[in-house]
Amino acid sequence: MTLFGNRKQPGDASSPVRPPGAPAAAENPAALATGLLAGKNVLVTGAGQNIGRAIALEMARQGANLFFTDIESERVEALEKELAGRESVARGFLSDITKNEDIDALCGRLTDDGILIDVLVNNVGVQSGSDTLLDFSQSEWERTFSVNLFGPLRLTSNIVRNMRSAKIAGSVLFITSIHQWTVRTVPSYSASKSALGMVVKELALDLAPYGIRVNGIAPGWVAEDSRGEPVRHKYCPLHNTSISPRYIGRAAVYLSADYFSRQTTGTVLKVDGGLSLWNHCCEQKQAKPGQ
């Protein structure tokens, strides 16, 4: 038994199949002119700031209708105003990913309004807790996993069921982290992101027969200063700076757009400026240039 029902095999009658000879939307070069996500309904969680906001803005620039959540009403209102004036729709929801009733209410409102989601971006996340397992706190671990894993899975389950019912060959994205592979010294965070990395693979296999793609993005350190410029970071070998959130947004567009990624699923794309490549050998090389 899988999270989304029994696993289908390629060729099952319930799988969405394009009629022979019919051109796939991904093969239409007009998409480059009209917007890579034109007409798509996109749902982004935790979109009020930083990575989530950047994803919403970049997808809106590509013609998507944006539906998004945040736990702060001021952020919801601010992003709605920022997205206003476009031909596409922009609508925010006050919602807490840790509350089942909020998730169910969100999905219920979308359904009641006849909104079918084409692209789901599970962005919301939290990084907190002890930097050592010696100070293990079960409540802290439960909170971290509720935000980073359990809530997104419940939302994904609801959205994907609607995709399947409507035969939408959609896309699901999870924002993971390079710390699904490398130590962060915040064990609850790293463990939750590592779990998400495997969720991407499991769901990709579950949902491939329905034409639904599942991928992830693993950012490095994402930060900007008060001027909107990246911050100096000597351990990022490429450009020696932090990652501007807009590059995570553009990676999300890439993985969501059929034009580029129709054949991509089960992939976690690393966007970290080379930060995860750094190790003690790099330190020695930097200390002794030319050797």
Backbone hydrogen bonds in HBPLUS format (Angstrom, degrees):
<---DONOR---> <-ACCEPTOR-->    atom                        ^
c    i                          cat <-CA-CA->   ^        H-A-AA   ^      H-
h    n   atom  resd res      DA  || num        DHA   H-A  angle D-A-AA Bond
n    s   type  num  typ     dist DA aas  dist angle  dist       angle   num
A0005-GLY N   A0002-THR O   3.33 MM   3  5.23 166.0  2.35 110.6 108.4     1
A0012-ASP N   A0009-GLN O   3.14 MM   3  5.94 149.2  2.23 151.1 150.2     2
A0015-SER N   A0012-ASP O   3.03 MM   3  5.56 163.7  2.05 116.4 121.7     3
A0022-ALA N   A0019-PRO O   3.03 MM   3  5.56 164.2  2.05 137.4 140.7     4
A0027-GLU N   A0024-ALA O   2.91 MM   3  5.38 150.9  2.00 112.0 120.8     5
A0028-ASN N   A0025-ALA O   3.13 MM   3  5.38 166.8  2.15 113.2 116.3     6
A0031-ALA N   A0028-ASN O   3.09 MM   3  6.01 169.2  2.10 126.5 129.4     7
A0032-LEU N   A0029-PRO O   3.08 MM   3  5.79 153.6  2.15 118.0 123.5     8
A0033-ALA N   A0030-ALA O   2.93 MM   3  5.30 135.6  2.14 106.8 118.9     9
A0034-THR N   A0030-ALA O   2.99 MM   4  6.27 161.4  2.03 160.6 166.3    10
A0035-GLY N   A0031-ALA O   2.99 MM   4  5.47 136.9  2.18 136.1 143.0    11
A0038-ALA N   A0035-GLY O   3.21 MM   3  4.98 168.9  2.22 110.2 108.6    12
A0037-LEU N   A0062-GLN O   2.90 MM  25  5.23 148.5  2.00 140.2 146.5    13
A0040-LYS N   A0037-LEU O   2.98 MM   3  5.44 165.1  2.01 135.1 137.5    14
A0039-GLY N   A0063-GLY O   3.28 MM  24  6.38 146.7  2.40 142.2 133.2    15
A0065-ASN N   A0040-LYS O   2.78 MM  25  5.98 169.6  1.79 167.6 171.2    16
A0118-ASP N   A0041-ASN O   2.80 MM  77  5.21 156.1  1.86 140.5 148.8    17
A0119-VAL N   A0041-ASN O   3.13 MM  78  6.41 159.7  2.17 153.0 153.4    18
A0042-VAL N   A0065-ASN O   2.86 MM  23  5.99 178.1  1.86 175.6 175.1    19
A0067-PHE N   A0042-VAL O   2.78 MM  25  5.92 155.6  1.84 169.0 176.3    20
A0043-LEU N   A0119-VAL O   2.85 MM  76  6.29 161.0  1.89 164.5 171.0    21
A0121-VAL N   A0043-LEU O   2.78 MM  78  6.09 166.1  1.80 171.0 171.2    22
A0044-VAL N   A0067-PHE O   2.92 MM  23  6.48 148.5  2.02 149.2 158.5    23
A0069-THR N   A0044-VAL O   3.01 MM  25  6.52 145.5  2.13 155.1 160.2    24
A0045-THR N   A0121-VAL O   3.14 MM  76  6.48 163.0  2.17 177.8 176.4    25
A0047-ALA N   A0069-THR O   2.86 MM  22  5.96 152.8  1.93 172.4 178.4    26
A0053-ARG N   A0049-GLN O   3.28 MM   4  4.79 165.9  2.30 106.1 108.6    27
A0054-ALA N   A0050-ASN O   3.05 MM   4  6.27 162.5  2.08 154.2 159.5    28
A0055-ILE N   A0051-ILE O   2.91 MM   4  6.17 157.0  1.96 155.5 161.6    29
A0056-ALA N   A0052-GLY O   3.04 MM   4  6.29 163.5  2.07 148.9 153.0    30
A0057-LEU N   A0053-ARG O   2.96 MM   4  6.21 163.9  1.98 155.5 159.4    31
A0058-GLU N   A0054-ALA O   2.95 MM   4  6.08 166.9  1.97 151.7 155.2    32
A0059-MET N   A0055-ILE O   2.97 MM   4  6.07 159.6  2.02 151.5 157.1    33
A0060-ALA N   A0056-ALA O   2.95 MM   4  6.07 151.6  2.03 145.1 153.3    34
A0061-ARG N   A0057-LEU O   3.02 MM   4  6.26 150.9  2.11 145.0 152.5    35
A0062-GLN N   A0059-MET O   3.07 MM   3  5.08 138.2  2.25  95.8 107.9    36
A0064-ALA N   A0059-MET O   3.18 MM   5  5.67 161.7  2.21 148.3 143.9    37
A0063-GLY N   A0060-ALA O   2.97 MM   3  5.18 153.9  2.04 116.4 115.8    38
A0066-LEU N   A0089-VAL O   2.74 MM  23  5.96 149.8  1.83 160.4 152.3    39
A0091-ARG N   A0066-LEU O   2.86 MM  25  6.30 154.3  1.92 156.1 164.8    40
A0068-PHE N   A0091-ARG O   3.09 MM  23  6.55 152.8  2.16 149.4 155.7    41
A0093-PHE N   A0068-PHE O   2.79 MM  25  6.12 136.8  1.97 148.7 162.9    42
A0070-ASP N   A0093-PHE O   3.18 MM  23  6.69 137.4  2.37 159.8 168.8    43
A0095-SER N   A0070-ASP O   3.00 MM  25  5.75 157.9  2.05 136.1 142.8    44
A0075-ARG N   A0072-GLU O   3.14 MM   3  5.43 123.6  2.47 102.9 116.0    45
A0076-VAL N   A0072-GLU O   3.18 MM   4  6.55 157.2  2.24 150.9 157.5    46
A0077-GLU N   A0073-SER O   3.00 MM   4  6.24 166.7  2.02 154.7 157.2    47
A0078-ALA N   A0074-GLU O   2.95 MM   4  6.08 156.0  2.00 143.0 150.2    48
A0079-LEU N   A0075-ARG O   2.99 MM   4  6.15 162.7  2.02 152.4 155.7    49
A0080-GLU N   A0076-VAL O   3.03 MM   4  6.21 157.1  2.09 148.5 155.3    50
A0081-LYS N   A0077-GLU O   3.08 MM   4  6.30 157.0  2.13 146.8 152.3    51
A0082-GLU N   A0078-ALA O   2.99 MM   4  6.24 151.6  2.07 141.9 150.3    52
A0083-LEU N   A0079-LEU O   2.93 MM   4  6.10 146.3  2.04 147.6 155.4    53
A0084-ALA N   A0080-GLU O   3.04 MM   4  6.05 113.7  2.50 134.8 150.5    54
A0084-ALA N   A0081-LYS O   3.24 MM   3  5.05 149.3  2.34  95.0 104.1    55
A0099-LYS N   A0096-ASP O   3.05 MM   3  5.64 167.0  2.07 120.7 124.8    56
A0102-ASP N   A0099-LYS O   3.00 MM   3  5.29 127.3  2.28 103.8 117.3    57
A0103-ILE N   A0099-LYS O   3.14 MM   4  6.54 159.1  2.19 155.3 160.9    58
A0104-ASP N   A0100-ASN O   2.94 MM   4  6.16 169.4  1.95 156.3 159.0    59
A0105-ALA N   A0101-GLU O   2.95 MM   4  5.95 150.6  2.04 135.6 144.1    60
A0106-LEU N   A0102-ASP O   2.91 MM   4  6.06 158.2  1.96 148.2 153.7    61
A0107-CYS N   A0103-ILE O   3.06 MM   4  6.33 169.0  2.07 153.9 156.0    62
A0108-GLY N   A0104-ASP O   2.88 MM   4  5.98 149.2  1.97 140.7 150.3    63
A0109-ARG N   A0105-ALA O   2.89 MM   4  6.13 153.2  1.97 149.4 155.3    64
A0110-LEU N   A0106-LEU O   3.07 MM   4  6.37 159.9  2.11 151.8 157.0    65
A0111-THR N   A0107-CYS O   3.00 MM   4  6.18 161.2  2.03 146.5 151.7    66
A0112-ASP N   A0108-GLY O   2.85 MM   4  6.03 162.0  1.89 149.0 154.4    67
A0113-ASP N   A0109-ARG O   3.05 MM   4  6.16 143.7  2.18 141.3 149.9    68
A0115-ILE N   A0110-LEU O   2.83 MM   5  5.04 164.4  1.85 158.7 153.5    69
A0114-GLY N   A0111-THR O   2.96 MM   3  5.02 160.2  2.00 107.0 112.2    70
A0171-SER N   A0118-ASP O   2.93 MM  53  6.42 152.0  2.01 155.1 164.0    71
A0120-LEU N   A0171-SER O   2.94 MM  51  6.42 158.3  1.99 157.0 162.4    72
A0173-LEU N   A0120-LEU O   2.77 MM  53  6.14 161.2  1.80 164.1 170.2    73
A0122-ASN N   A0173-LEU O   2.78 MM  51  5.95 171.8  1.79 158.2 155.5    74
A0175-ILE N   A0122-ASN O   3.07 MM  53  6.25 163.4  2.10 155.4 150.2    75
A0135-ASP N   A0132-THR O   3.24 MM   3  5.86 161.0  2.28 112.3 117.1    76
A0136-PHE N   A0133-LEU O   3.16 MM   3  4.89 132.9  2.40 116.4 109.8    77
A0141-TRP N   A0137-SER O   3.09 MM   4  6.40 161.2  2.13 154.6 159.9    78
A0142-GLU N   A0138-GLN O   2.85 MM   4  6.05 157.8  1.90 151.7 158.3    79
A0143-ARG N   A0139-SER O   2.99 MM   4  6.19 153.2  2.06 142.7 149.5    80
A0144-THR N   A0140-GLU O   3.00 MM   4  6.23 166.7  2.02 150.7 154.0    81
A0145-PHE N   A0141-TRP O   2.95 MM   4  6.13 166.1  1.97 153.0 156.6    82
A0146-SER N   A0142-GLU O   2.90 MM   4  5.96 142.5  2.04 139.2 149.8    83
A0147-VAL N   A0143-ARG O   3.06 MM   4  6.33 157.7  2.11 153.7 157.8    84
A0148-ASN N   A0144-THR O   2.89 MM   4  5.96 172.4  1.89 156.0 158.3    85
A0149-LEU N   A0145-PHE O   2.88 MM   4  5.07 146.4  2.00 127.3 134.8    86
A0150-PHE N   A0145-PHE O   2.81 MM   5  6.12 157.7  1.85 154.7 161.0    87
A0151-GLY N   A0146-SER O   2.92 MM   5  5.52 154.9  1.99 140.4 147.0    88
A0153-LEU N   A0149-LEU O   3.00 MM   4  6.12 150.7  2.08 149.3 158.0    89
A0154-ARG N   A0150-PHE O   3.03 MM   4  6.30 154.8  2.09 150.1 156.3    90
A0155-LEU N   A0151-GLY O   3.01 MM   4  6.31 166.0  2.03 159.5 163.1    91
A0156-THR N   A0152-PRO O   2.84 MM   4  5.94 161.8  1.87 145.9 151.8    92
A0157-SER N   A0153-LEU O   2.89 MM   4  6.02 158.3  1.94 146.3 151.9    93
A0158-ASN N   A0154-ARG O   3.17 MM   4  6.46 160.9  2.21 148.7 152.3    94
A0159-ILE N   A0155-LEU O   2.97 MM   4  6.22 169.6  1.98 160.0 162.6    95
A0160-VAL N   A0156-THR O   2.81 MM   4  5.81 167.3  1.82 155.6 159.7    96
A0161-ARG N   A0157-SER O   3.11 MM   4  6.17 152.9  2.18 142.3 149.0    97
A0162-ASN N   A0158-ASN O   3.39 MM   4  6.68 152.9  2.47 141.7 147.7    98
A0163-MET N   A0159-ILE O   2.98 MM   4  6.36 151.5  2.06 145.9 154.7    99
A0164-ARG N   A0160-VAL O   2.86 MM   4  6.12 163.6  1.89 155.5 158.5   100
A0165-SER N   A0161-ARG O   3.01 MM   4  6.20 160.2  2.05 144.4 149.9   101
A0166-ALA N   A0162-ASN O   2.98 MM   4  6.12 154.9  2.05 147.9 154.0   102
A0167-LYS N   A0163-MET O   2.88 MM   4  5.81 103.0  2.49 135.6 153.9   103
A0168-ILE N   A0163-MET O   2.81 MM   5  4.83 168.8  1.82 144.9 146.9   104
A0167-LYS N   A0164-ARG O   3.10 MM   3  4.85 155.2  2.16  97.9 105.4   105
A0213-ARG N   A0170-GLY O   2.96 MM  43  6.39 157.6  2.01 151.7 149.0   106
A0172-VAL N   A0213-ARG O   2.80 MM  41  6.17 152.6  1.88 154.8 164.2   107
A0215-ASN N   A0172-VAL O   2.95 MM  43  6.41 160.9  1.99 164.6 170.0   108
A0174-PHE N   A0215-ASN O   3.00 MM  41  6.49 141.7  2.15 140.2 152.1   109
A0217-ILE N   A0174-PHE O   2.99 MM  43  6.50 146.6  2.11 153.4 160.2   110
A0176-THR N   A0217-ILE O   2.81 MM  41  5.81 145.1  1.93 143.3 154.1   111
A0180-GLN N   A0177-SER O   3.07 MM   3  5.68 153.2  2.15 118.2 118.4   112
A0178-ILE N   A0219-PRO O   3.17 MM  41  5.96 150.0  2.26 154.8 146.5   113
A0181-TRP N   A0178-ILE O   3.05 MM   3  5.79 162.8  2.08 115.3 120.9   114
A0182-THR N   A0178-ILE O   3.06 MM   4  6.24 152.0  2.14 136.3 144.9   115
A0189-TYR N   A0186-VAL O   3.01 MM   3  5.61 124.1  2.33 118.8 131.7   116
A0190-SER N   A0186-VAL O   3.14 MM   4  6.37 165.8  2.16 156.9 160.7   117
A0191-ALA N   A0187-PRO O   2.90 MM   4  5.91 163.7  1.93 151.9 156.8   118
A0192-SER N   A0188-SER O   3.10 MM   4  6.16 153.8  2.17 137.7 144.5   119
A0193-LYS N   A0189-TYR O   3.01 MM   4  6.27 158.3  2.05 155.4 161.3   120
A0194-SER N   A0190-SER O   2.87 MM   4  6.03 149.6  1.96 145.8 154.8   121
A0195-ALA N   A0191-ALA O   3.01 MM   4  6.23 152.4  2.09 143.1 150.0   122
A0196-LEU N   A0192-SER O   3.09 MM   4  6.39 150.1  2.18 139.1 147.0   123
A0197-GLY N   A0193-LYS O   3.04 MM   4  6.34 147.5  2.15 143.1 151.2   124
A0198-MET N   A0194-SER O   3.37 MM   4  6.79 146.9  2.48 144.6 151.4   125
A0198-MET N   A0195-ALA O   3.17 MM   3  5.38 124.7  2.49 100.1 112.8   126
A0199-VAL N   A0195-ALA O   2.95 MM   4  6.25 149.8  2.05 146.8 156.5   127
A0200-VAL N   A0196-LEU O   2.97 MM   4  6.25 153.8  2.04 154.0 158.4   128
A0202-GLU N   A0198-MET O   2.97 MM   4  6.26 168.1  1.99 158.3 161.2   129
A0203-LEU N   A0199-VAL O   2.87 MM   4  5.91 174.1  1.87 159.7 161.6   130
A0204-ALA N   A0200-VAL O   3.00 MM   4  5.95 147.7  2.11 136.2 145.7   131
A0205-LEU N   A0201-LYS O   3.21 MM   4  6.45 154.2  2.28 146.1 151.0   132
A0206-ASP N   A0202-GLU O   3.02 MM   4  6.30 158.5  2.07 146.1 152.7   133
A0207-LEU N   A0203-LEU O   2.85 MM   4  5.89 159.9  1.89 154.5 158.0   134
A0208-ALA N   A0204-ALA O   3.05 MM   4  5.80 128.1  2.33 137.5 147.1   135
A0210-TYR N   A0207-LEU O   2.99 MM   3  5.48 149.5  2.08 114.8 124.2   136
A0212-ILE N   A0207-LEU O   3.29 MM   5  5.36 154.1  2.36 147.2 139.6   137
A0211-GLY N   A0208-ALA O   2.93 MM   3  5.10 165.1  1.95 115.6 119.0   138
A0266-GLY N   A0214-VAL O   2.67 MM  52  5.68 163.5  1.70 164.1 167.8   139
A0216-GLY N   A0267-THR O   2.76 MM  51  6.17 153.8  1.83 154.3 156.4   140
A0269-LEU N   A0216-GLY O   2.83 MM  53  6.14 159.3  1.87 145.0 138.9   141
A0218-ALA N   A0269-LEU O   2.74 MM  51  5.85 166.2  1.76 141.3 145.1   142
A0271-VAL N   A0218-ALA O   2.98 MM  53  6.04 163.8  2.00 135.1 138.5   143
A0220-GLY N   A0271-VAL O   3.02 MM  51  6.25 132.0  2.26 139.7 130.6   144
A0243-ILE N   A0221-TRP O   2.85 MM  22  6.03 169.4  1.86 157.1 160.2   145
A0223-ALA N   A0243-ILE O   3.09 MM  20  6.09 139.2  2.26 138.9 150.9   146
A0225-ASP N   A0229-GLU O   2.74 MM   4  5.42 154.9  1.80 151.7 158.5   147
A0228-GLY N   A0225-ASP O   2.96 MM   3  5.32 164.5  1.98 117.5 121.2   148
A0242-SER N   A0231-VAL O   2.71 MM  11  5.20 143.0  1.84 144.5 157.4   149
A0233-HIS N   A0240-ASN O   2.85 MM   7  5.08 173.6  1.85 121.9 121.8   150
A0236-CYS N   A0233-HIS O   3.16 MM   3  5.79 169.4  2.18 122.1 123.6   151
A0240-ASN N   A0236-CYS O   2.96 MM   4  4.73 122.6  2.30 149.4 161.1   152
A0238-LEU N   A0273-GLY O   3.04 MM  35  4.97 162.3  2.07 157.5 151.8   153
A0247-TYR N   A0244-SER O   3.03 MM   3  5.98 158.4  2.08 129.8 133.9   154
A0248-ILE N   A0245-PRO O   2.99 MM   3  5.26 134.3  2.20 105.5 118.0   155
A0249-GLY N   A0245-PRO O   3.07 MM   4  6.46 154.2  2.13 150.1 158.0   156
A0250-ARG N   A0246-ARG O   2.92 MM   4  6.20 149.4  2.01 142.4 149.9   157
A0251-ALA N   A0247-TYR O   3.08 MM   4  6.15 144.7  2.21 129.3 138.5   158
A0252-ALA N   A0248-ILE O   2.97 MM   4  6.23 146.5  2.09 142.8 151.8   159
A0253-VAL N   A0249-GLY O   3.05 MM   4  6.42 147.6  2.15 142.3 150.8   160
A0254-TYR N   A0250-ARG O   3.00 MM   4  6.23 161.2  2.03 144.9 149.6   161
A0255-LEU N   A0251-ALA O   3.01 MM   4  6.29 161.3  2.05 149.9 153.7   162
A0256-SER N   A0252-ALA O   2.99 MM   4  6.02 133.1  2.22 138.7 151.0   163
A0256-SER N   A0253-VAL O   3.16 MM   3  5.09 130.8  2.42  94.8 108.3   164
A0257-ALA N   A0253-VAL O   2.90 MM   4  5.88 138.8  2.08 153.2 161.6   165
A0260-PHE N   A0257-ALA O   3.17 MM   3  5.71 138.4  2.35 111.0 119.3   166
A0261-SER N   A0257-ALA O   2.90 MM   4  5.97 175.4  1.90 163.9 163.5   167
A0264-THR N   A0261-SER O   3.02 MM   3  4.94 166.9  2.04 112.7 113.4   168
A0275-LEU N   A0272-ASP O   3.05 MM   3  5.50 167.3  2.07 117.1 121.2   169
A0277-LEU N   A0274-GLY O   2.93 MM   3  5.35 155.6  1.99 113.6 121.7   170
A0278-TRP N   A0275-LEU O   3.11 MM   3  5.63 161.2  2.15 114.6 120.3   171
A0282-CYS N   A0279-ASN O   3.01 MM   3  5.35 125.2  2.32 105.9 119.3   172
A0283-GLU N   A0279-ASN O   3.23 MM   4  6.65 151.2  2.32 148.1 156.4   173
A0284-GLN N   A0280-HIS O   3.13 MM   4  6.42 154.8  2.19 143.8 149.3   174
A0285-LYS N   A0281-CYS O   2.96 MM   4  6.21 155.3  2.02 145.5 152.6   175
A0286-GLN N   A0282-CYS O   2.89 MM   4  6.09 154.2  1.95 150.0 156.5   176
A0287-ALA N   A0283-GLU O   3.03 MM   4  6.19 149.9  2.12 142.8 151.1   177
A0288-LYS N   A0284-GLN O   3.02 MM   4  6.19 137.2  2.20 142.4 153.0   178
A0291-GLN N   A0288-LYS O   3.29 MM   3  5.99 159.4  2.33 140.8 141.3   179
